[in-house]
Amino acid sequence: MKIQIQRKLLLAAALTVALGFTPVSWALPKIKVLATGGTIAGAQATQADAGYKSGTFSVDDLIKAVPQLTNIAVMSGEQVANIGSQTMNHEVWLKLAARVNEVLKSDDVDGVVITHGTDTMEETGYFLSLVVKSDKPVVLVGSMRPATAISADGPINLYNAVALAGNAEARGRGPLVVLNDTVHYAREAQKMHSTRMDTFSSPNRGIAAMMNTGKTFFYSANTVRHTTKSEFSVDGLTVANLPRVEVVYSYANLGGDIIDVLVEKGVKGIVLAGVGDGNSTDAAIAALEKAAKKGVAVVRCSRTGSGVVDRNVEVNDDKLGFIAGMELNAQKARILLMLSLTKTSDTHKLQEYFNQY
Ligand code: ASP
């Protein structure tokens, strides 16, 4: 990457001498930052304050705070939202996805960087994996420490994200998540620590790449269906017509009544964050079976944080009418189920989606 940039800079310098102007747009990738908030845009109220507020700084503040960005990219920015990602919602997802698709159509954008809180970054990233219609790089970035903290990690993370979004090798891989010098495929990424900078892991398939001050070393390919190979799209989707899917967390002594209430409320799908291999109490399984018989799509996942929940191992999915969540954690399974239910309610077809995405 560094070599590529240096070559481009040399070419630009030569052309500047020959033509008398700097063809900036030939020399550097054009990167658009779509800002949504999060700790990366967060600030402490005062130096003495221990806490901080996500989504305080604007996209222009973020770009200006890292002047080195202009050495590696032609930067532009746009504020899509400015929220803590704990309050991320379907409205912002639909707006963001539409905007990503729109800007990536333009020749003036080679890649997109999305600044985002880390709490739900994996969900937004997975949603985009399913609905972005471009091979150009889409990189989600955040930080674990606000800009006003000692050793804030936002600036280096943003620098890495911009370098990655401008790297031709990042094309066609689906949305990527970068923090702490580590790149994850959004589908694999999982926040696994409440405060540490190495909070993200890719527990099932491993990381995508490592970075060192903008230079990227790719380790693995993304072999799962995404972006241009995905059947899903946000065209025609609204907050109102996205099927309602909720998650039920399993634990010792879980009863069935929470599940009954969800069915009464009219949910179209329930994802079980099950114990172990996607399992639950007899009462919960019975309530889920009843839900499935009423036409509610029931997907079994694991609360353990890794592994594959396959069909018919300890739970008889064929008999109960359930879908196995395979490699997805419950929060990502909820997203795939919502989008899948816009296409079909057939359990076999839904299982195929979970096998492929
Ligand atoms: N609560 C913050 C957020 O997700 C945490 C972070 O960004 O790290 O917006």
Residues whose N, C-alpha, C, O or C-beta is under 5 A from the ligand:
A	BS01	LIG	G38 T39 I40 S54 I83 G84 S85 Q86 H116 G117 T118 D119 T120 G142 S143 M144
